[in-house]
C-alpha cells in the first residue's frame, strides 16, 4: 500500500536538517587554527585531540543507527528523539567549543577543547545518521528515495557553503587591528552562536515538517543487543557490502586530494585566497546543480549506471586538472588569472560528479534496507546508513593520515614557504596517480551491487510516498 505523497515543501523541510553539518564543516576548516593560533595549544596536542575525535566520530555511527532503528516511542517514533536531542546538543556544544577563554591554564583549555569537540561530533552523528535514514522512511517508492536524498544533499551543500564561505566573508573580515581577521579572538564566540542559531532553526523546521509522518517511523520490535553477530548479519547483505567497500576505497582516494588541496593550490598552482575561493564556490554550486540532474539520470538509466557516470565525471575533474596542468603541461601555470580559468572546467566536472555521491549512494543504501525489510528482515535503515557513514569517515580518516605520510615522502618542508620544483610536482601528481589506480577497484566493487528498479514492484515515483 502506498503512503500519502510528500509535497515539495515537506521534502525541503526534511532536507533542511542536513544544514546542521555546517557545525561539522566549521570544525573541519577552523579547529586546528583556532586551537593553535587562538588558544595557543601545542600543535601536536591539538592534532591528537582532532585525531581522537575523528576516530570516535566514526565508531559511534553504527551504534547510533542501530539505536535509532529500535527506539520504541509511540509519541516521537524512532527518528525524531535523536533529531531533537542531537540538534539541541549541537547548538549548545557549538557555543561551548568556540567560546573557550584563551587565558585559561593549558591543561584546562585542552580538556575543555577535547570534551567539547568529542561531544559536538557525537551530537552531530546523533542527528545526521537517523536524519539520513529517515529519508527512506518518509517515502516508499524506488525513485522517491533518490528525490528525498537529493533534497537532503542540496541543503547539505548549502550548510557547507555557509560554513566555508560565510565564516571567511563575515566573521573573518579584516579590521585595522587584525588585517587577517581569523587571528581576532573576539570573532569566534559570535561564530559559535550563529552556528547554534542556524542549527536550532533547521532542527525545528525538520522536526515540524516531518511530524505528521511519525506513525511510519515506529519500531515494532524489541531492541536486540548490538554485537558482532548482529553486525555480521548486516554485512551478509552483499549489496550493502558493495556500497560500503566502494565508498571506503573512493574516499581513500578522493579525500587525499581534498586534504592536500590547500597545499596544491598554494605551492603547485600559486593561487591566492580569493582565487581558491572561486574554485571552491564553483565546486559547491556544481554539486547543488547536480542534484536534479542525477535524479533525472537515475530515473532514465537507474541508480547504478548513474553512479558509474558520476565516477567518470569526478575522475576527469579530480585527475584531469593536475595531469593536464602539471604532468603534461597542456596549460601554463602562469599567470594565475589564466590558470583559474583553465582549472575552473575541471572543478565544475568534479563538483558535478561528487554531487552524485551526496545523494545516490544514500538512496541505494535505503534501497538495500527496504529490500531486506520486504524479505521479512525488519527495518534497519539507520543501521545500514550508520555502517555506510562509518566507511565514509574511515576512508577519509585514512586519507588524512596518508596525506601526512605523503608530505614527508615527497620532501615537503613546513619551515619554509618555498618548496622545490620536485615537491610541487609530486604534490599534484601523486594523488592523481593514486586515484587512477583506485578507479578500477571502485568500479569492480560497485559492479557487485545488484539491486535495480525491477526488484521493487511498487508503482509510482517522483515525490510519492
C-alpha positions as CSV (number, residue, x, y, z in Angstrom):
1,X,0.0,0.0,0.0
2,X,1.4,3.4,-1.0
3,X,1.6,6.0,1.7
4,X,0.5,9.6,1.1
5,X,2.8,11.7,-1.2
6,X,5.1,14.2,0.3
7,X,4.8,17.7,-1.0
8,X,8.0,19.7,-2.1
9,X,7.8,21.9,1.0
10,X,7.8,18.8,3.2
11,X,10.8,17.3,1.3
12,X,12.5,20.7,1.7
13,X,11.7,20.7,5.4
14,X,13.2,17.3,5.7
15,X,16.3,18.1,3.7
16,X,16.9,21.4,5.6
17,X,18.0,19.3,8.6
18,X,21.3,18.4,6.9
19,X,22.4,22.0,7.3
20,X,23.4,21.1,10.8
21,X,26.5,19.8,9.1
22,X,27.6,23.5,9.0
23,X,28.8,22.8,12.5
24,X,30.9,19.9,11.2
25,X,32.5,21.9,8.4
26,X,33.4,24.7,10.7
27,X,35.3,22.2,12.8
28,X,36.9,20.7,9.7
29,X,38.2,24.0,8.4
30,X,38.9,26.1,11.5
31,X,39.5,23.8,14.5
32,X,43.3,23.4,14.2
33,X,43.9,27.0,13.5
34,X,41.6,28.0,16.4
35,X,43.3,25.6,18.8
36,X,46.8,26.6,17.9
37,X,46.8,30.2,16.8
38,X,44.0,31.5,19.1
39,X,44.1,29.2,22.2
40,X,47.9,28.5,21.8
41,X,47.5,24.8,22.4
42,X,50.7,23.0,21.1
43,X,50.1,21.6,17.6
44,X,50.9,18.0,18.5
45,X,48.3,18.2,21.3
46,X,45.7,19.8,19.1
47,X,46.4,17.2,16.4
48,X,46.0,14.4,18.9
49,X,42.7,15.8,20.1
50,X,41.5,16.1,16.5
51,X,42.6,12.5,15.6
52,X,40.9,11.0,18.7
53,X,37.7,12.9,18.0
54,X,37.7,11.7,14.3
55,X,38.2,8.0,15.4
56,X,35.4,8.3,18.0
57,X,33.2,10.1,15.4
58,X,33.5,7.1,13.0
59,X,32.9,4.5,15.7
60,X,29.6,5.9,17.0
61,X,27.7,5.9,13.7
62,X,26.8,2.2,13.6
63,X,25.6,2.0,17.2
64,X,23.6,5.2,16.8
65,X,22.0,3.9,13.6
66,X,21.1,0.6,15.4
67,X,19.6,2.5,18.4
68,X,17.6,4.7,16.0
69,X,16.1,1.6,14.3
70,X,15.0,0.1,17.5
71,X,13.9,3.1,19.6
72,X,10.3,2.5,20.7
73,X,8.3,5.7,21.2
74,X,4.7,6.0,20.2
75,X,4.8,9.8,20.5
76,X,8.1,10.5,18.7
77,X,8.8,7.4,16.6
78,X,12.3,6.1,16.2
79,X,14.0,9.0,14.4
80,X,12.6,12.2,16.0
81,X,14.0,11.7,19.5
82,X,17.5,11.7,18.0
83,X,16.8,14.8,15.9
84,X,15.6,16.8,18.9
85,X,18.4,15.7,21.3
86,X,21.1,15.9,18.6
87,X,20.0,19.3,17.3
88,X,19.9,20.9,20.8
89,X,23.2,19.3,21.8
90,X,24.9,20.6,18.6
91,X,23.8,24.1,19.3
92,X,24.9,24.1,22.9
93,X,28.3,22.4,22.2
94,X,29.0,24.8,19.2
95,X,28.8,27.7,21.6
96,X,31.0,25.9,24.2
97,X,33.6,24.9,21.7
98,X,34.1,28.4,20.1
99,X,33.9,30.3,23.4
100,X,36.9,28.9,25.3
101,X,38.8,31.7,27.1
102,X,42.3,31.9,25.8
103,X,43.7,32.9,29.3
104,X,42.9,29.6,30.9
105,X,45.5,27.2,32.1
106,X,46.8,25.0,29.2
107,X,45.5,21.8,30.8
108,X,42.1,23.2,31.4
109,X,41.9,24.7,27.9
110,X,42.9,21.3,26.4
111,X,40.4,19.4,28.4
112,X,37.6,21.8,27.6
113,X,38.6,21.7,23.9
114,X,38.7,17.9,23.8
115,X,35.4,17.4,25.7
116,X,33.6,20.0,23.6
117,X,34.9,18.6,20.3
118,X,34.1,14.9,21.1
119,X,30.7,15.9,22.4
120,X,30.0,18.0,19.3
121,X,30.9,15.3,16.9
122,X,28.8,12.8,18.9
123,X,25.9,15.2,18.8
124,X,26.3,15.7,15.0
125,X,26.3,11.9,14.4
126,X,23.2,11.6,16.8
127,X,21.3,13.9,14.4
128,X,22.8,13.0,11.0
129,X,22.6,9.2,11.0
130,X,18.9,9.0,11.9
131,X,18.1,12.0,9.7
132,X,19.7,10.4,6.7
133,X,17.9,7.2,7.3
134,X,14.6,9.0,7.7
135,X,14.7,9.8,4.0
136,X,13.9,6.2,3.4
137,X,11.1,6.2,6.0
138,X,9.3,9.2,4.6
139,X,8.9,7.7,1.1
140,X,8.4,4.2,-0.1
141,X,9.0,4.2,-3.9
142,X,12.3,3.5,-5.7
143,X,12.7,6.9,-7.4
144,X,11.3,8.8,-4.5
145,X,14.1,7.7,-2.3
146,X,16.5,9.4,-4.7
147,X,14.5,12.6,-4.6
148,X,14.5,12.6,-0.8
149,X,18.2,12.2,-0.7
150,X,18.6,14.8,-3.4
151,X,16.8,17.4,-1.2
152,X,19.0,16.4,1.7
153,X,22.2,16.7,-0.3
154,X,21.2,20.1,-1.6
155,X,20.8,21.5,1.9
156,X,24.0,19.8,3.0
157,X,25.9,21.7,0.3
158,X,24.2,24.9,1.5
159,X,25.3,24.2,5.0
160,X,28.8,23.6,3.8
161,X,28.8,26.9,1.8
162,X,27.6,28.8,4.9
163,X,30.4,27.3,7.0
164,X,33.2,27.7,4.4
165,X,32.3,30.9,2.7
166,X,30.3,32.6,5.4
167,X,32.9,32.3,8.1
168,X,35.6,33.8,5.9
169,X,33.4,36.5,4.3
170,X,31.7,37.7,7.5
171,X,33.4,36.6,10.8
172,X,37.0,36.7,9.5
173,X,36.7,40.1,7.9
174,X,39.9,42.2,8.2
175,X,39.9,45.1,10.7
176,X,42.6,47.7,11.4
177,X,43.7,45.8,14.5
178,X,43.6,42.4,12.7
179,X,44.3,42.6,8.9
180,X,43.9,38.8,8.9
181,X,40.5,38.5,10.6
182,X,40.9,34.9,11.5
183,X,43.5,36.0,14.1
184,X,40.9,38.0,16.0
185,X,39.9,36.0,19.1
186,X,36.7,38.1,19.5
187,X,35.1,36.7,16.4
188,X,35.0,33.0,17.4
189,X,32.3,33.2,20.1
190,X,29.8,35.0,17.8
191,X,30.6,32.5,15.1
192,X,29.6,29.7,17.5
193,X,26.4,31.5,18.5
194,X,25.5,32.0,14.8
195,X,26.1,28.3,14.1
196,X,23.9,27.4,17.1
197,X,21.0,29.6,16.0
198,X,21.2,28.0,12.5
199,X,21.2,24.5,13.9
200,X,18.2,25.2,16.2
201,X,16.2,26.8,13.3
202,X,16.7,23.9,10.9
203,X,16.1,21.3,13.6
204,X,12.8,23.0,14.4
205,X,11.9,23.1,10.7
206,X,12.8,19.5,10.1
207,X,11.0,18.2,13.1
208,X,7.8,20.1,12.5
209,X,7.7,19.4,8.7
210,X,8.0,15.7,9.3
211,X,6.0,15.4,12.5
212,X,2.9,14.0,10.8
213,X,4.9,11.1,9.4
214,X,5.9,9.8,12.8
215,X,3.4,6.9,12.6
216,X,5.5,5.5,9.7
217,X,8.6,5.6,12.0
218,X,7.6,3.5,15.0
219,X,9.7,0.5,15.8
220,X,7.6,-2.7,16.1
221,X,10.1,-5.0,17.8
222,X,12.1,-5.1,21.0
223,X,15.6,-3.7,20.9
224,X,18.1,-6.6,20.4
225,X,21.7,-6.3,21.5
226,X,24.2,-4.8,19.0
227,X,27.1,-7.3,18.9
228,X,29.4,-8.8,16.4
229,X,26.7,-11.3,15.3
230,X,24.3,-8.5,14.5
231,X,27.0,-6.7,12.6
232,X,27.9,-9.8,10.7
233,X,24.3,-10.4,9.8
234,X,24.1,-6.9,8.3
235,X,27.3,-7.4,6.4
236,X,25.9,-10.5,4.8
237,X,23.8,-8.2,2.6
238,X,26.0,-8.3,-0.5
239,X,24.5,-5.1,-1.9
240,X,25.2,-3.1,1.2
241,X,28.6,-4.6,1.4
242,X,29.4,-3.5,-2.1
243,X,28.4,0.1,-1.3
244,X,30.3,0.2,1.9
245,X,33.5,-1.1,0.4
246,X,33.1,1.1,-2.7
247,X,32.8,4.3,-0.6
248,X,35.7,3.2,1.7
249,X,38.0,2.9,-1.3
250,X,36.6,6.0,-3.0
251,X,37.2,8.2,0.0
252,X,40.7,6.9,0.4
253,X,41.4,8.4,-3.0
254,X,39.2,11.5,-3.1
255,X,39.9,12.8,0.4
256,X,43.7,12.6,-0.2
257,X,43.2,15.2,-2.9
258,X,40.9,17.2,-0.6
259,X,43.3,17.0,2.4
260,X,46.2,18.3,0.2
261,X,44.1,20.7,-1.8
262,X,45.3,23.8,0.1
263,X,48.9,22.7,-0.4
264,X,48.4,22.0,-4.1
265,X,46.6,25.3,-4.7
266,X,49.2,27.3,-2.7
267,X,52.5,25.7,-3.7
268,X,51.9,24.0,-7.1
269,X,49.4,26.4,-8.6
270,X,50.5,29.5,-6.7
271,X,46.9,30.7,-6.1
272,X,45.8,33.4,-3.7
273,X,42.9,33.1,-1.2
274,X,40.3,34.7,-3.4
275,X,41.3,32.6,-6.4
276,X,41.0,29.4,-4.3
277,X,37.6,30.7,-3.1
278,X,36.4,31.0,-6.7
279,X,37.3,27.3,-7.3
280,X,35.6,26.2,-4.1
281,X,32.4,28.1,-4.9
282,X,32.4,26.5,-8.4
283,X,32.7,23.1,-6.8
284,X,29.8,23.7,-4.4
285,X,27.5,25.3,-6.9
286,X,28.1,22.4,-9.3
287,X,27.2,19.9,-6.6
288,X,23.9,21.7,-6.0
289,X,23.1,21.9,-9.7
290,X,23.9,18.2,-9.9
291,X,21.1,17.1,-7.6
292,X,18.2,17.4,-10.1
293,X,20.5,16.2,-12.9
294,X,21.3,12.9,-11.2
295,X,17.6,12.4,-10.2
296,X,16.7,12.6,-13.9
297,X,19.6,10.4,-15.0
298,X,18.8,7.7,-12.4
299,X,15.2,7.7,-13.4
300,X,16.2,7.2,-17.1
301,X,19.1,4.7,-16.6
302,X,18.8,3.6,-13.0
303,X,20.9,4.5,-10.0
304,X,23.9,2.2,-10.5
305,X,24.6,3.4,-14.1
306,X,24.1,7.0,-13.0
307,X,26.7,6.4,-10.2
308,X,29.1,5.0,-12.8
309,X,28.7,8.2,-14.9
310,X,29.3,10.3,-11.8
311,X,32.5,8.4,-11.0
312,X,33.7,9.1,-14.5
313,X,32.9,12.9,-14.3
314,X,34.5,13.2,-10.9
315,X,37.6,11.4,-12.1
316,X,38.0,13.6,-15.1
317,X,37.7,16.7,-12.8
318,X,40.0,15.5,-10.0
319,X,42.6,13.7,-12.1
320,X,42.4,15.8,-15.2
321,X,43.4,19.1,-13.6
322,X,46.8,18.0,-12.3
323,X,47.7,15.9,-15.2
324,X,46.9,18.5,-17.9
325,X,48.5,21.4,-16.0
326,X,51.4,19.7,-14.2
327,X,52.3,16.3,-15.7
328,X,51.5,17.0,-19.4
329,X,52.0,20.8,-19.4
330,X,48.9,21.4,-21.7
331,X,48.1,24.5,-19.8
332,X,50.6,27.0,-18.3
333,X,50.7,27.6,-14.6
334,X,51.2,31.4,-15.1
335,X,49.6,33.9,-15.0
336,X,47.4,32.9,-12.1
337,X,44.3,34.6,-13.6
338,X,44.5,32.4,-16.7
339,X,45.2,29.4,-14.5
340,X,42.0,29.8,-12.6
341,X,40.2,29.9,-16.0
342,X,41.7,26.6,-17.1
343,X,41.2,24.9,-13.7
344,X,37.6,26.0,-13.5
345,X,36.1,23.5,-16.0
346,X,37.8,20.6,-14.1
347,X,36.4,21.9,-10.8
348,X,32.9,22.1,-12.3
349,X,33.2,18.5,-13.5
350,X,34.5,17.4,-10.1
351,X,31.5,19.1,-8.5
352,X,29.0,17.5,-10.8
353,X,30.5,14.1,-10.2
354,X,30.9,14.4,-6.4
355,X,27.4,15.8,-6.1
356,X,26.0,12.4,-7.0
357,X,27.9,10.9,-4.1
358,X,26.0,13.1,-1.7
359,X,22.6,11.6,-2.7
360,X,22.7,8.5,-5.0
361,X,24.6,6.1,-2.7
362,X,22.4,7.1,0.3
363,X,19.3,6.3,-1.7
364,X,20.9,3.0,-2.7
365,X,21.6,2.2,1.0
366,X,18.0,2.8,1.8
367,X,17.1,0.6,-1.1
368,X,19.1,-2.2,0.5
369,X,17.3,-1.7,3.8
370,X,13.9,-1.8,2.1
371,X,14.8,-4.9,0.2
372,X,15.8,-6.5,3.5
373,X,12.5,-5.4,5.1
374,X,10.5,-6.8,2.2
375,X,12.2,-10.1,2.6
376,X,11.0,-10.1,6.3
377,X,14.2,-9.0,7.9
378,X,12.9,-5.9,9.7
379,X,13.7,-2.2,9.1
380,X,17.4,-1.5,9.6
381,X,17.6,1.8,7.7
382,X,19.5,3.5,10.4
383,X,21.9,0.6,10.9
384,X,22.6,0.4,7.2
385,X,23.1,4.2,7.0
386,X,25.4,4.2,10.1
387,X,27.6,1.5,8.6
388,X,27.9,3.4,5.3
389,X,28.7,6.6,7.0
390,X,31.3,4.8,9.2
391,X,33.0,3.5,6.0
392,X,32.8,7.0,4.5
393,X,34.5,8.5,7.6
394,X,37.1,5.7,7.9
395,X,38.2,6.2,4.3
396,X,38.5,10.0,4.9
397,X,40.5,9.3,8.1
398,X,42.9,7.0,6.3
399,X,43.4,9.7,3.7
400,X,44.1,12.4,6.2
401,X,46.7,10.1,7.8
402,X,48.1,9.2,4.4
403,X,48.4,12.9,3.5
404,X,50.9,13.5,6.3
405,X,52.9,10.4,5.2
406,X,52.9,11.6,1.6
407,X,54.1,15.1,2.5
408,X,57.1,13.6,4.3
409,X,57.8,11.2,1.4
410,X,57.9,13.9,-1.2
411,X,60.1,16.2,0.9
412,X,57.7,18.9,1.9
413,X,59.3,21.5,4.2
414,X,56.9,23.1,6.7
415,X,59.6,25.5,7.8
416,X,59.8,27.4,4.5
417,X,57.1,29.0,2.3
418,X,59.0,27.9,-0.8
419,X,59.1,24.3,-2.0
420,X,61.3,22.6,-4.5
421,X,60.1,22.0,-8.1
422,X,60.1,18.3,-7.5
423,X,57.9,18.7,-4.4
424,X,55.5,21.0,-6.2
425,X,55.2,18.4,-9.0
426,X,54.7,15.5,-6.7
427,X,52.1,17.3,-4.6
428,X,49.7,17.5,-7.6
429,X,50.6,14.3,-9.5
430,X,50.9,11.6,-6.7
431,X,47.2,12.0,-5.5
432,X,46.1,11.9,-9.2
433,X,48.0,8.7,-9.8
434,X,46.6,7.1,-6.7
435,X,43.1,8.0,-7.9
436,X,43.8,6.4,-11.3
437,X,45.0,3.2,-9.6
438,X,41.8,3.1,-7.4
439,X,39.3,3.7,-10.2
440,X,39.2,0.1,-11.5
441,X,38.8,-1.1,-7.9
442,X,36.0,1.3,-7.3
443,X,34.2,0.2,-10.5
444,X,34.7,-3.5,-9.6
445,X,33.3,-3.0,-6.1
446,X,30.3,-1.2,-7.4
447,X,29.7,-3.9,-10.0
448,X,28.8,-6.3,-7.1
449,X,25.8,-4.1,-6.3
450,X,22.8,-5.9,-7.9
451,X,19.6,-4.0,-6.9
452,X,17.7,-2.3,-9.7
453,X,14.3,-0.8,-10.3
454,X,12.8,-4.1,-11.4
455,X,13.5,-5.6,-8.0
456,X,10.9,-3.2,-6.5
457,X,7.3,-3.8,-7.5
458,X,5.7,-0.7,-6.2
459,X,4.3,1.7,-8.7
460,X,4.7,5.4,-8.8
461,X,7.7,7.5,-8.2
462,X,8.8,11.1,-8.0
463,X,8.0,12.5,-4.6
464,X,5.3,9.9,-3.8
465,X,5.5,8.1,-0.5
